[in-house]
Amino acid sequence: MRSNLIPAAIILPLLLVTACRDNDPAEQAPVAATADSEGADSMASTDNATTDAGERAVLSDAARSIMQAQVVLERLGFSTGVIDGKQSQSFTNALKGLQESLDLEVSGELDEATQQALARWNRIPATRLVTIPESWGELRFLPVPEGAAEQAEMAVLGYEDMAEKLAERFHTTPEVLARLNPAESPAGVTPSPSPTPSESVSLAPAFAAGQQIRVPNVGADQITAADIEDEEWRATLRSLGVGSDQPSAARLVVDKSEGWLKAFDEGGKLVAMFSVTTGSGHDPLPLGEWGINGVAHNPPFAYDPELFWDVPDSAEAQQLPPGPNGPVGVVWIDLTKEHYGIHGTSAPETIGTAQSHGCVRLTNWDAARLAEMVSGSTEVLFQE
C-alpha cells in the first residue's frame, strides 16, 4: 500500500458519523473500482493444502514457522497485522491475546504451552497456491497522486497495481509476495528466501490474471451473501479476504502504550485482538469511556488543512473519494467522542509503528473485520 499518510479529517453520509478533526457531511461516492467483478471468491481458503517443496524453497524454516503461526493466530481472531514471517511487536501482541484467551501464561512468546495449544492446527501450511481470477484482468489500476487536490479529481482511491490488490487480499505486502514468488519478480531479480528483519526489498512483481501464485494461507474468509445486505460492502469484504461470520463485540479496549485493541463478548471473554496505531503527541488518544454512533463502509473523506498541525493552512480543503488507498481506508467506526473514530489505512505496514492524528488505525482487513463485530451497543475504552 502507499505510504503517503494524509491527515484524517472526515466525512459522512448515511450514518451520523464524524471523523478525526472534521464533521462535514458528504455524499458517498461509488466504489466500483475496489470491488471484484466475480460473484464468488475463487481464492477462498479450503484448508486442504499441505506444506510442499515450493514453500520450503522460498521460506526459511524460521520464517515459515512464524508465518504459519501468524496465519493460525489470525484465523483464531488474534491478528498480527501484515503477515510476513517476521518476529514483531504485532506478532507478540497476537500471541499474548491467544494466551490470555486460553488462560495460559501471557509471555508473548511461542513457548511450549502455546505451541501445544496451537498443535491442532499444525496441518495448516503457511502458504497456499491460488490462481488469479481471469476477471481481475478487466480491473483498471491507476496511480494515486500525492496531492489532495489531485486525489479529489479521482473517482476512487483504489489499488495502484495488481500486486497491491493481491497483497491486501492476502493480508501481506507486495514485498512479501515477491519473496514468495521470485520467478515473478522483474528483471530476473530473485529475492532472498530468508530476509533479515532489517532487510529492505523493493520489488513490484509482475502478476497477471490467470497466473498461479503462492500467497499467505489466510483463512476465515468465507462469506454468506445473505448476511451482508450491502452488495458493495460484500464485494469489499471479498476483496479483503474477510468472512461474514464474526463474533459480536460487547466491549472494545484500546491500549495506548501496548498498541492493541481487544474485543470482548457479553460474557467478558476475549474473542479478538488487533494491533493498532493510536494518536500522537500533537493529537493524543482521548482516554476514557466512549460509545459507537455507527459504521460507514467505503467512506469518502472531507480534508480540511486548518484542522491539522502538520499541513499548511494555505492548502485548500478537498472532498476526497472513497477507496482502500484513502486516508481512512475502507471503513469508519464513528465514536461518541466528537471527531474521533476507528478506521482503516492506506499503509498497513505502518500499523504499530507510525503515529495517527488522534484516531485508532488498523489494517483495512482488520478494520473491516472489526466493523462486522461492533454495534451501537458496543462499549469502548481508551486506556494508557
MARMAR-521351 format. One record per residue (C-alpha): x, y, z; residue in one letter; residue number from 1. Coordinates in steps of 0.1 Angstrom, whole numbers, plus 5000, padded with zeros to 4 digits. Example, Ala and Ser with C-alpha at 12.3 -4.5 7.8 and 13.67 -1.06 7.14 Angstrom:
2
c1 5123	c2 4955	c3 5078	res a	n 1
c1 5137	c2 4989	c3 5071	res s	n 2
END
This chain:
384
c1 5000	c2 5000	c3 5000	res m	n 1
c1 5010	c2 5036	c3 4996	res r	n 2
c1 5029	c2 5052	c3 5024	res s	n 3
c1 5016	c2 5087	c3 5020	res n	n 4
c1 4998	c2 5093	c3 5052	res l	n 5
c1 4973	c2 5122	c3 5047	res i	n 6
c1 4957	c2 5135	c3 5080	res p	n 7
c1 4923	c2 5122	c3 5086	res a	n 8
c1 4895	c2 5147	c3 5089	res a	n 9
c1 4863	c2 5132	c3 5075	res i	n 10
c1 4831	c2 5127	c3 5062	res i	n 11
c1 4800	c2 5110	c3 5065	res l	n 12
c1 4768	c2 5105	c3 5050	res p	n 13
c1 4741	c2 5079	c3 5057	res l	n 14
c1 4752	c2 5074	c3 5093	res l	n 15
c1 4755	c2 5104	c3 5117	res l	n 16
c1 4793	c2 5100	c3 5116	res v	n 17
c1 4821	c2 5124	c3 5121	res t	n 18
c1 4859	c2 5119	c3 5119	res a	n 19
c1 4893	c2 5129	c3 5131	res c	n 20
c1 4892	c2 5167	c3 5131	res r	n 21
c1 4862	c2 5174	c3 5109	res d	n 22
c1 4824	c2 5169	c3 5108	res n	n 23
c1 4813	c2 5180	c3 5074	res d	n 24
c1 4788	c2 5156	c3 5058	res p	n 25
c1 4794	c2 5143	c3 5023	res a	n 26
c1 4777	c2 5124	c3 4996	res e	n 27
c1 4791	c2 5088	c3 4995	res q	n 28
c1 4807	c2 5081	c3 4961	res a	n 29
c1 4806	c2 5047	c3 4943	res p	n 30
c1 4835	c2 5023	c3 4948	res v	n 31
c1 4832	c2 5000	c3 4918	res a	n 32
c1 4870	c2 5001	c3 4913	res a	n 33
c1 4875	c2 4984	c3 4947	res t	n 34
c1 4851	c2 4956	c3 4941	res a	n 35
c1 4857	c2 4923	c3 4924	res d	n 36
c1 4836	c2 4915	c3 4894	res s	n 37
c1 4832	c2 4878	c3 4902	res e	n 38
c1 4803	c2 4868	c3 4924	res g	n 39
c1 4823	c2 4843	c3 4944	res a	n 40
c1 4858	c2 4843	c3 4957	res d	n 41
c1 4876	c2 4816	c3 4938	res s	n 42
c1 4907	c2 4822	c3 4960	res m	n 43
c1 4889	c2 4815	c3 4993	res a	n 44
c1 4907	c2 4791	c3 5017	res s	n 45
c1 4898	c2 4754	c3 5017	res t	n 46
c1 4923	c2 4742	c3 5043	res d	n 47
c1 4931	c2 4711	c3 5023	res n	n 48
c1 4966	c2 4723	c3 5014	res a	n 49
c1 4998	c2 4707	c3 5028	res t	n 50
c1 5033	c2 4721	c3 5031	res t	n 51
c1 5051	c2 4715	c3 4998	res d	n 52
c1 5086	c2 4718	c3 4984	res a	n 53
c1 5078	c2 4751	c3 4969	res g	n 54
c1 5070	c2 4766	c3 5002	res e	n 55
c1 5102	c2 4753	c3 5017	res r	n 56
c1 5122	c2 4768	c3 4987	res a	n 57
c1 5111	c2 4804	c3 4993	res v	n 58
c1 5109	c2 4805	c3 5032	res l	n 59
c1 5135	c2 4795	c3 5057	res s	n 60
c1 5124	c2 4772	c3 5085	res d	n 61
c1 5122	c2 4801	c3 5109	res a	n 62
c1 5102	c2 4824	c3 5086	res a	n 63
c1 5079	c2 4795	c3 5077	res r	n 64
c1 5073	c2 4787	c3 5113	res s	n 65
c1 5064	c2 4823	c3 5122	res i	n 66
c1 5042	c2 4827	c3 5091	res m	n 67
c1 5023	c2 4795	c3 5099	res q	n 68
c1 5017	c2 4808	c3 5134	res a	n 69
c1 5006	c2 4842	c3 5120	res q	n 70
c1 4981	c2 4825	c3 5097	res v	n 71
c1 4966	c2 4804	c3 5125	res v	n 72
c1 4965	c2 4833	c3 5150	res l	n 73
c1 4947	c2 4855	c3 5126	res e	n 74
c1 4922	c2 4827	c3 5118	res r	n 75
c1 4915	c2 4825	c3 5156	res l	n 76
c1 4909	c2 4862	c3 5158	res g	n 77
c1 4943	c2 4874	c3 5170	res f	n 78
c1 4957	c2 4894	c3 5141	res s	n 79
c1 4994	c2 4901	c3 5136	res t	n 80
c1 4985	c2 4928	c3 5110	res g	n 81
c1 5007	c2 4922	c3 5080	res v	n 82
c1 5016	c2 4885	c3 5076	res i	n 83
c1 5053	c2 4884	c3 5067	res d	n 84
c1 5070	c2 4856	c3 5085	res g	n 85
c1 5088	c2 4881	c3 5108	res k	n 86
c1 5090	c2 4884	c3 5146	res q	n 87
c1 5075	c2 4918	c3 5155	res s	n 88
c1 5056	c2 4936	c3 5183	res q	n 89
c1 5023	c2 4928	c3 5164	res s	n 90
c1 5032	c2 4891	c3 5165	res f	n 91
c1 5040	c2 4894	c3 5202	res t	n 92
c1 5006	c2 4911	c3 5208	res n	n 93
c1 4987	c2 4884	c3 5190	res a	n 94
c1 5005	c2 4857	c3 5210	res l	n 95
c1 4996	c2 4875	c3 5242	res k	n 96
c1 4960	c2 4877	c3 5231	res g	n 97
c1 4958	c2 4840	c3 5224	res l	n 98
c1 4974	c2 4831	c3 5256	res q	n 99
c1 4950	c2 4853	c3 5276	res e	n 100
c1 4920	c2 4838	c3 5259	res s	n 101
c1 4932	c2 4803	c3 5267	res l	n 102
c1 4942	c2 4811	c3 5303	res d	n 103
c1 4979	c2 4804	c3 5296	res l	n 104
c1 5008	c2 4823	c3 5309	res e	n 105
c1 5009	c2 4855	c3 5290	res v	n 106
c1 5046	c2 4855	c3 5278	res s	n 107
c1 5041	c2 4869	c3 5243	res g	n 108
c1 5064	c2 4841	c3 5231	res e	n 109
c1 5058	c2 4809	c3 5211	res l	n 110
c1 5066	c2 4789	c3 5242	res d	n 111
c1 5060	c2 4752	c3 5247	res e	n 112
c1 5025	c2 4757	c3 5262	res a	n 113
c1 5014	c2 4779	c3 5234	res t	n 114
c1 5028	c2 4755	c3 5208	res q	n 115
c1 5009	c2 4727	c3 5223	res q	n 116
c1 4977	c2 4748	c3 5222	res a	n 117
c1 4983	c2 4755	c3 5185	res l	n 118
c1 4993	c2 4719	c3 5177	res a	n 119
c1 4958	c2 4710	c3 5165	res r	n 120
c1 4963	c2 4735	c3 5136	res w	n 121
c1 4997	c2 4723	c3 5126	res n	n 122
c1 4983	c2 4708	c3 5094	res r	n 123
c1 4975	c2 4743	c3 5081	res i	n 124
c1 5005	c2 4753	c3 5060	res p	n 125
c1 5020	c2 4788	c3 5060	res a	n 126
c1 5012	c2 4794	c3 5023	res t	n 127
c1 4990	c2 4781	c3 4995	res r	n 128
c1 4988	c2 4783	c3 4958	res l	n 129
c1 4960	c2 4803	c3 4941	res v	n 130
c1 4951	c2 4813	c3 4906	res t	n 131
c1 4944	c2 4850	c3 4900	res i	n 132
c1 4908	c2 4852	c3 4886	res p	n 133
c1 4905	c2 4860	c3 4849	res e	n 134
c1 4881	c2 4887	c3 4858	res s	n 135
c1 4909	c2 4906	c3 4875	res w	n 136
c1 4923	c2 4912	c3 4841	res g	n 137
c1 4894	c2 4936	c3 4835	res e	n 138
c1 4902	c2 4957	c3 4865	res l	n 139
c1 4917	c2 4992	c3 4860	res r	n 140
c1 4946	c2 5002	c3 4882	res f	n 141
c1 4957	c2 5038	c3 4884	res l	n 142
c1 4984	c2 5056	c3 4904	res p	n 143
c1 4972	c2 5077	c3 4933	res v	n 144
c1 4987	c2 5112	c3 4932	res p	n 145
c1 5004	c2 5127	c3 4963	res e	n 146
c1 4984	c2 5159	c3 4965	res g	n 147
c1 4949	c2 5162	c3 4980	res a	n 148
c1 4937	c2 5184	c3 4951	res a	n 149
c1 4948	c2 5158	c3 4925	res e	n 150
c1 4933	c2 5130	c3 4946	res q	n 151
c1 4900	c2 5149	c3 4948	res a	n 152
c1 4897	c2 5146	c3 4910	res e	n 153
c1 4897	c2 5108	c3 4910	res m	n 154
c1 4866	c2 5087	c3 4912	res a	n 155
c1 4881	c2 5063	c3 4937	res v	n 156
c1 4914	c2 5060	c3 4956	res l	n 157
c1 4918	c2 5024	c3 4945	res g	n 158
c1 4947	c2 5000	c3 4942	res y	n 159
c1 4976	c2 5011	c3 4921	res e	n 160
c1 4985	c2 4977	c3 4907	res d	n 161
c1 4978	c2 4940	c3 4908	res m	n 162
c1 5005	c2 4933	c3 4934	res a	n 163
c1 4989	c2 4958	c3 4958	res e	n 164
c1 4954	c2 4943	c3 4954	res k	n 165
c1 4968	c2 4908	c3 4959	res l	n 166
c1 4987	c2 4919	c3 4990	res a	n 167
c1 4955	c2 4933	c3 5006	res e	n 168
c1 4936	c2 4902	c3 4997	res r	n 169
c1 4961	c2 4880	c3 5015	res f	n 170
c1 4970	c2 4904	c3 5043	res h	n 171
c1 5006	c2 4910	c3 5034	res t	n 172
c1 5027	c2 4933	c3 5013	res t	n 173
c1 5039	c2 4933	c3 4977	res p	n 174
c1 5074	c2 4927	c3 4990	res e	n 175
c1 5064	c2 4895	c3 5008	res v	n 176
c1 5046	c2 4884	c3 4976	res l	n 177
c1 5079	c2 4890	c3 4957	res a	n 178
c1 5097	c2 4867	c3 4982	res r	n 179
c1 5071	c2 4840	c3 4978	res l	n 180
c1 5071	c2 4843	c3 4940	res n	n 181
c1 5107	c2 4851	c3 4930	res p	n 182
c1 5101	c2 4839	c3 4894	res a	n 183
c1 5075	c2 4867	c3 4890	res e	n 184
c1 5099	c2 4895	c3 4901	res s	n 185
c1 5110	c2 4919	c3 4874	res p	n 186
c1 5143	c2 4919	c3 4855	res a	n 187
c1 5152	c2 4884	c3 4867	res g	n 188
c1 5158	c2 4896	c3 4903	res v	n 189
c1 5155	c2 4868	c3 4928	res t	n 190
c1 5147	c2 4880	c3 4963	res p	n 191
c1 5163	c2 4863	c3 4993	res s	n 192
c1 5141	c2 4835	c3 5006	res p	n 193
c1 5152	c2 4843	c3 5042	res s	n 194
c1 5154	c2 4881	c3 5046	res p	n 195
c1 5165	c2 4895	c3 5079	res t	n 196
c1 5141	c2 4919	c3 5097	res p	n 197
c1 5162	c2 4949	c3 5087	res s	n 198
c1 5164	c2 4939	c3 5050	res e	n 199
c1 5146	c2 4961	c3 5026	res s	n 200
c1 5132	c2 4946	c3 4994	res v	n 201
c1 5116	c2 4970	c3 4969	res s	n 202
c1 5102	c2 4949	c3 4941	res l	n 203
c1 5070	c2 4951	c3 4921	res a	n 204
c1 5061	c2 4915	c3 4910	res p	n 205
c1 5045	c2 4914	c3 4875	res a	n 206
c1 5013	c2 4895	c3 4883	res f	n 207
c1 4985	c2 4890	c3 4858	res a	n 208
c1 4951	c2 4874	c3 4856	res a	n 209
c1 4952	c2 4836	c3 4852	res g	n 210
c1 4986	c2 4832	c3 4869	res q	n 211
c1 4991	c2 4807	c3 4897	res q	n 212
c1 5010	c2 4822	c3 4926	res i	n 213
c1 5019	c2 4815	c3 4962	res r	n 214
c1 5003	c2 4836	c3 4990	res v	n 215
c1 5000	c2 4835	c3 5028	res p	n 216
c1 4974	c2 4809	c3 5037	res n	n 217
c1 4949	c2 4834	c3 5053	res v	n 218
c1 4915	c2 4819	c3 5062	res g	n 219
c1 4882	c2 4829	c3 5079	res a	n 220
c1 4873	c2 4844	c3 5045	res d	n 221
c1 4840	c2 4826	c3 5037	res q	n 222
c1 4811	c2 4850	c3 5030	res i	n 223
c1 4775	c2 4842	c3 5033	res t	n 224
c1 4758	c2 4866	c3 5010	res a	n 225
c1 4726	c2 4867	c3 5030	res a	n 226
c1 4745	c2 4880	c3 5060	res d	n 227
c1 4757	c2 4911	c3 5041	res i	n 228
c1 4729	c2 4931	c3 5025	res e	n 229
c1 4751	c2 4959	c3 5011	res d	n 230
c1 4764	c2 4945	c3 4978	res e	n 231
c1 4794	c2 4970	c3 4976	res e	n 232
c1 4804	c2 4962	c3 5011	res w	n 233
c1 4802	c2 4925	c3 5004	res r	n 234
c1 4825	c2 4930	c3 4974	res a	n 235
c1 4849	c2 4949	c3 4997	res t	n 236
c1 4849	c2 4921	c3 5022	res l	n 237
c1 4856	c2 4896	c3 4995	res r	n 238
c1 4884	c2 4918	c3 4981	res s	n 239
c1 4900	c2 4919	c3 5016	res l	n 240
c1 4896	c2 4882	c3 5023	res g	n 241
c1 4873	c2 4889	c3 5053	res v	n 242
c1 4845	c2 4865	c3 5061	res g	n 243
c1 4810	c2 4874	c3 5072	res s	n 244
c1 4810	c2 4851	c3 5103	res d	n 245
c1 4824	c2 4872	c3 5130	res q	n 246
c1 4818	c2 4872	c3 5168	res p	n 247
c1 4798	c2 4900	c3 5184	res s	n 248
c1 4819	c2 4925	c3 5205	res a	n 249
c1 4801	c2 4939	c3 5236	res a	n 250
c1 4832	c2 4959	c3 5246	res r	n 251
c1 4864	c2 4972	c3 5230	res l	n 252
c1 4895	c2 4981	c3 5249	res v	n 253
c1 4923	c2 5001	c3 5232	res v	n 254
c1 4957	c2 5003	c3 5250	res d	n 255
c1 4978	c2 5033	c3 5240	res k	n 256
c1 5012	c2 5020	c3 5254	res s	n 257
c1 5009	c2 4984	c3 5241	res e	n 258
c1 4993	c2 4993	c3 5207	res g	n 259
c1 4965	c2 4969	c3 5207	res w	n 260
c1 4927	c2 4967	c3 5205	res l	n 261
c1 4909	c2 4939	c3 5223	res k	n 262
c1 4873	c2 4928	c3 5216	res a	n 263
c1 4853	c2 4911	c3 5244	res f	n 264
c1 4819	c2 4893	c3 5241	res d	n 265
c1 4790	c2 4898	c3 5265	res e	n 266
c1 4805	c2 4872	c3 5289	res g	n 267
c1 4838	c2 4891	c3 5291	res g	n 268
c1 4857	c2 4866	c3 5270	res k	n 269
c1 4884	c2 4879	c3 5247	res l	n 270
c1 4873	c2 4870	c3 5212	res v	n 271
c1 4896	c2 4891	c3 5190	res a	n 272
c1 4927	c2 4913	c3 5192	res m	n 273
c1 4943	c2 4936	c3 5167	res f	n 274
c1 4975	c2 4957	c3 5166	res s	n 275
c1 4967	c2 4994	c3 5161	res v	n 276
c1 4982	c2 5028	c3 5158	res t	n 277
c1 4969	c2 5054	c3 5183	res t	n 278
c1 4973	c2 5091	c3 5183	res g	n 279
c1 5005	c2 5112	c3 5186	res s	n 280
c1 5020	c2 5139	c3 5208	res g	n 281
c1 5000	c2 5165	c3 5189	res h	n 282
c1 4968	c2 5145	c3 5187	res d	n 283
c1 4968	c2 5121	c3 5217	res p	n 284
c1 4943	c2 5093	c3 5221	res l	n 285
c1 4913	c2 5106	c3 5240	res p	n 286
c1 4914	c2 5084	c3 5271	res l	n 287
c1 4881	c2 5073	c3 5287	res g	n 288
c1 4849	c2 5055	c3 5280	res e	n 289
c1 4831	c2 5060	c3 5247	res w	n 290
c1 4804	c2 5045	c3 5226	res g	n 291
c1 4798	c2 5039	c3 5189	res i	n 292
c1 4774	c2 5061	c3 5168	res n	n 293
c1 4776	c2 5039	c3 5137	res g	n 294
c1 4797	c2 5024	c3 5110	res v	n 295
c1 4804	c2 5038	c3 5075	res a	n 296
c1 4815	c2 5014	c3 5047	res h	n 297
c1 4838	c2 5027	c3 5020	res n	n 298
c1 4836	c2 5063	c3 5032	res p	n 299
c1 4847	c2 5095	c3 5014	res p	n 300
c1 4869	c2 5120	c3 5032	res f	n 301
c1 4865	c2 5157	c3 5040	res a	n 302
c1 4900	c2 5171	c3 5040	res y	n 303
c1 4904	c2 5204	c3 5059	res d	n 304
c1 4940	c2 5216	c3 5063	res p	n 305
c1 4931	c2 5241	c3 5090	res e	n 306
c1 4925	c2 5213	c3 5114	res l	n 307
c1 4960	c2 5197	c3 5113	res f	n 308
c1 4992	c2 5209	c3 5128	res w	n 309
c1 5014	c2 5194	c3 5100	res d	n 310
c1 4995	c2 5208	c3 5070	res v	n 311
c1 4999	c2 5244	c3 5058	res p	n 312
c1 4968	c2 5264	c3 5063	res d	n 313
c1 4973	c2 5278	c3 5028	res s	n 314
c1 4963	c2 5244	c3 5014	res a	n 315
c1 4927	c2 5241	c3 5001	res e	n 316
c1 4900	c2 5219	c3 5016	res a	n 317
c1 4891	c2 5190	c3 4994	res q	n 318
c1 4865	c2 5163	c3 4992	res q	n 319
c1 4884	c2 5130	c3 4986	res l	n 320
c1 4867	c2 5100	c3 4971	res p	n 321
c1 4865	c2 5066	c3 4989	res p	n 322
c1 4888	c2 5037	c3 4984	res g	n 323
c1 4913	c2 5014	c3 5001	res p	n 324
c1 4941	c2 5040	c3 4994	res n	n 325
c1 4921	c2 5068	c3 5011	res g	n 326
c1 4931	c2 5083	c3 5044	res p	n 327
c1 4907	c2 5062	c3 5064	res v	n 328
c1 4908	c2 5031	c3 5042	res g	n 329
c1 4876	c2 5011	c3 5037	res v	n 330
c1 4857	c2 5017	c3 5070	res v	n 331
c1 4850	c2 5043	c3 5096	res w	n 332
c1 4837	c2 5033	c3 5130	res i	n 333
c1 4823	c2 5066	c3 5145	res d	n 334
c1 4828	c2 5072	c3 5182	res l	n 335
c1 4807	c2 5093	c3 5206	res t	n 336
c1 4839	c2 5113	c3 5212	res k	n 337
c1 4834	c2 5140	c3 5186	res e	n 338
c1 4857	c2 5139	c3 5156	res h	n 339
c1 4872	c2 5106	c3 5166	res y	n 340
c1 4869	c2 5071	c3 5152	res g	n 341
c1 4884	c2 5037	c3 5144	res i	n 342
c1 4893	c2 5032	c3 5108	res h	n 343
c1 4915	c2 5015	c3 5081	res g	n 344
c1 4946	c2 5028	c3 5065	res t	n 345
c1 4964	c2 5031	c3 5031	res s	n 346
c1 4996	c2 5018	c3 5046	res a	n 347
c1 4991	c2 4986	c3 5066	res p	n 348
c1 5029	c2 4981	c3 5070	res e	n 349
c1 5029	c2 5011	c3 5094	res t	n 350
c1 5004	c2 4998	c3 5119	res i	n 351
c1 5020	c2 4997	c3 5153	res g	n 352
c1 5049	c2 5019	c3 5142	res t	n 353
c1 5037	c2 5052	c3 5127	res a	n 354
c1 5015	c2 5078	c3 5145	res q	n 355
c1 4980	c2 5089	c3 5137	res s	n 356
c1 4960	c2 5121	c3 5141	res h	n 357
c1 4943	c2 5110	c3 5173	res g	n 358
c1 4922	c2 5082	c3 5159	res c	n 359
c1 4927	c2 5044	c3 5160	res v	n 360
c1 4940	c2 5029	c3 5128	res r	n 361
c1 4941	c2 4992	c3 5118	res l	n 362
c1 4949	c2 4975	c3 5085	res t	n 363
c1 4920	c2 4976	c3 5061	res n	n 364
c1 4913	c2 4939	c3 5066	res w	n 365
c1 4913	c2 4941	c3 5104	res d	n 366
c1 4892	c2 4973	c3 5103	res a	n 367
c1 4867	c2 4955	c3 5081	res a	n 368
c1 4866	c2 4925	c3 5104	res r	n 369
c1 4861	c2 4947	c3 5134	res l	n 370
c1 4833	c2 4965	c3 5117	res a	n 371
c1 4814	c2 4932	c3 5114	res e	n 372
c1 4818	c2 4927	c3 5152	res m	n 373
c1 4805	c2 4960	c3 5166	res v	n 374
c1 4771	c2 4977	c3 5170	res s	n 375
c1 4756	c2 5008	c3 5186	res g	n 376
c1 4756	c2 4990	c3 5220	res s	n 377
c1 4793	c2 4982	c3 5219	res t	n 378
c1 4813	c2 5000	c3 5247	res e	n 379
c1 4847	c2 5015	c3 5240	res v	n 380
c1 4875	c2 5021	c3 5265	res l	n 381
c1 4907	c2 5040	c3 5256	res f	n 382
c1 4934	c2 5035	c3 5282	res q	n 383
c1 4971	c2 5042	c3 5289	res e	n 384
END
